[in-house]
Amino acid sequence: MSDPPSPAQAAWAFMLDFYRRQGVSDACLVLQDEAGVDVVEMLMLVYADIVLGKLLSGGEIEALRAGTSGWREDAVLPLRAIRRKLKGARGDIAEGAKEQLRTEIKKAELQAERLQVDFVARWLENTAGGGPALTVTLAGLVPESSQDSAVERALAYIIAAARAARTTGG
């Protein structure tokens, strides 16, 4: 008999499952690239609601951001930037070697995100919740200056996927 997963393992498994749902990854990328949404934060808010039954207040979300911002700025975002910068064709290095490096950087980026999830999962254990409905919380992640039709559709898709996940039990 195996031990139950840790909160961090459960959160990561939920996020991977949710992200793999049809259309979710595309919606996440639109929100990330066009509105600057931290996808890990957003998916952890969905996890907190659906799995833990915790809706975070604005103050709790700000405290969470304060706790994760250093790691995100120092590790996650720089790795993502390097990976993306190497995406295009280059004449100064062999394509196969470049793609192998990109693959390794992507693994490191995912590990950095996994460590962010671990932190958030531990943080959520000590949070009471009591915030507004998830739809309000998720809408609050998108700056008004970034709200265009593509971003609004992506946000609506994530909200619909969260509702579907709640109905099916995760």
C-alpha positions as CSV (number, residue, x, y, z in Angstrom):
1,M,0.0,0.0,0.0
2,S,1.4,3.4,-1.0
3,D,1.3,6.6,1.0
4,P,-1.2,9.2,-0.1
5,P,0.3,12.0,-2.2
6,S,1.6,15.0,-0.4
7,P,-0.3,18.3,-0.9
8,A,2.3,19.4,-3.4
9,Q,2.1,16.1,-5.4
10,A,-1.7,16.3,-5.4
11,A,-1.6,20.0,-6.6
12,W,0.9,19.2,-9.4
13,A,-1.2,16.2,-10.5
14,F,-4.4,18.3,-10.6
15,M,-2.6,21.0,-12.5
16,L,-1.2,18.6,-15.1
17,D,-4.7,17.0,-15.6
18,F,-6.4,20.4,-15.8
19,Y,-3.8,21.8,-18.2
20,R,-4.2,18.8,-20.5
21,R,-8.0,19.3,-20.9
22,Q,-8.9,20.2,-24.4
23,G,-8.3,23.9,-25.1
24,V,-7.0,24.8,-21.6
25,S,-3.3,25.0,-22.6
26,D,-4.1,27.3,-25.5
27,A,-6.3,29.5,-23.2
28,C,-3.5,29.6,-20.6
29,L,-0.9,30.7,-23.1
30,V,-3.2,33.5,-24.3
31,L,-3.6,34.7,-20.7
32,Q,0.1,34.4,-20.0
33,D,1.3,36.0,-23.2
34,E,-1.3,38.7,-23.8
35,A,-2.3,39.6,-20.2
36,G,0.7,38.6,-18.2
37,V,-1.2,36.1,-16.0
38,D,0.9,33.8,-13.9
39,V,-0.5,30.5,-15.1
40,V,0.8,28.6,-12.1
41,E,-0.9,31.0,-9.8
42,M,-4.1,30.9,-11.8
43,L,-4.2,27.1,-11.8
44,M,-3.4,26.9,-8.1
45,L,-6.4,29.2,-7.5
46,V,-8.5,26.7,-9.4
47,Y,-7.0,23.9,-7.4
48,A,-7.6,25.7,-4.1
49,D,-11.3,26.1,-5.0
50,I,-12.1,22.7,-6.6
51,V,-9.9,20.4,-4.4
52,L,-9.5,22.3,-1.2
53,G,-12.7,24.2,-1.1
54,K,-10.8,27.5,-0.5
55,L,-11.6,30.7,-2.2
56,L,-8.8,33.3,-1.7
57,S,-9.4,36.9,-0.8
58,G,-7.6,39.7,-2.6
59,G,-5.3,40.1,0.4
60,E,-4.5,36.4,0.4
61,I,-3.7,36.5,-3.3
62,E,-1.4,39.5,-2.7
63,A,0.4,37.6,0.1
64,L,0.7,34.5,-2.1
65,R,2.3,36.7,-4.9
66,A,4.7,38.3,-2.4
67,G,5.8,34.8,-1.4
68,T,6.3,33.5,-4.9
69,S,7.5,36.6,-6.8
70,G,11.2,36.2,-6.0
71,W,11.3,32.7,-7.3
72,R,9.2,33.5,-10.3
73,E,11.4,36.5,-11.2
74,D,14.7,34.7,-10.5
75,A,14.0,31.3,-12.0
76,V,10.8,30.7,-13.9
77,L,10.7,33.8,-16.1
78,P,14.4,33.8,-17.1
79,L,14.2,30.2,-18.0
80,R,11.1,30.8,-20.1
81,A,12.7,33.8,-21.8
82,I,15.8,31.8,-22.8
83,R,13.7,28.9,-24.1
84,R,11.6,31.2,-26.2
85,K,14.5,33.2,-27.5
86,L,16.1,30.0,-28.8
87,K,12.9,28.9,-30.6
88,G,13.7,30.5,-34.0
89,A,16.2,29.2,-36.5
90,R,19.8,30.2,-36.0
91,G,22.8,30.2,-38.2
92,D,25.4,30.1,-35.4
93,I,24.6,26.6,-34.0
94,A,23.3,23.3,-35.3
95,E,19.6,23.0,-35.1
96,G,19.7,19.6,-33.4
97,A,22.0,20.9,-30.7
98,K,19.9,24.0,-30.2
99,E,16.7,21.9,-29.9
100,Q,18.4,19.6,-27.4
101,L,19.4,22.6,-25.3
102,R,15.8,24.0,-25.6
103,T,14.5,20.7,-24.3
104,E,16.8,20.8,-21.3
105,I,15.8,24.4,-20.6
106,K,12.1,23.4,-20.8
107,K,12.7,20.6,-18.3
108,A,14.4,23.2,-16.0
109,E,11.5,25.6,-16.5
110,L,9.0,22.9,-15.6
111,Q,11.0,22.0,-12.5
112,A,11.1,25.7,-11.5
113,E,7.3,25.8,-11.9
114,R,7.0,22.6,-9.9
115,L,8.9,24.2,-7.1
116,Q,6.5,27.2,-7.3
117,V,3.6,24.7,-7.0
118,D,5.2,23.1,-4.0
119,F,5.5,26.4,-2.3
120,V,1.9,27.4,-3.0
121,A,0.6,24.0,-1.9
122,R,2.3,24.4,1.5
123,W,1.1,28.0,1.7
124,L,-2.5,27.0,1.0
125,E,-2.4,24.5,3.9
126,N,-2.3,27.5,6.3
127,T,-4.8,29.7,4.5
128,A,-8.4,30.0,5.7
129,G,-9.9,31.2,2.4
130,G,-13.2,33.0,2.4
131,G,-12.7,35.1,-0.8
132,P,-15.1,35.8,-3.6
133,A,-16.3,33.3,-6.2
134,L,-13.7,31.8,-8.4
135,T,-15.0,33.6,-11.5
136,V,-14.5,36.9,-9.7
137,T,-11.0,35.9,-8.5
138,L,-9.9,34.7,-12.0
139,A,-11.2,37.8,-13.7
140,G,-9.2,39.9,-11.2
141,L,-6.0,38.3,-12.4
142,V,-6.3,40.0,-15.8
143,P,-5.3,43.7,-15.9
144,E,-8.0,46.0,-17.4
145,S,-5.4,47.2,-20.0
146,S,-5.1,43.6,-21.3
147,Q,-8.8,42.8,-21.6
148,D,-9.5,42.3,-25.3
149,S,-11.7,39.7,-27.0
150,A,-9.0,37.0,-27.2
151,V,-8.1,37.4,-23.5
152,E,-11.8,37.5,-22.5
153,R,-12.5,34.3,-24.5
154,A,-9.4,32.6,-22.9
155,L,-10.6,33.6,-19.4
156,A,-14.1,32.4,-20.1
157,Y,-12.7,29.1,-21.3
158,I,-10.7,28.6,-18.1
159,I,-13.7,29.5,-16.0
160,A,-15.9,27.0,-18.0
161,A,-13.2,24.3,-17.6
162,A,-13.1,24.9,-13.8
163,R,-16.8,24.6,-13.6
164,A,-16.7,21.3,-15.5
165,A,-13.9,20.0,-13.3
166,R,-15.9,20.9,-10.2
167,T,-18.9,19.0,-11.6
168,T,-16.7,15.9,-12.4
169,G,-14.9,16.1,-9.0
170,G,-11.6,17.5,-10.3
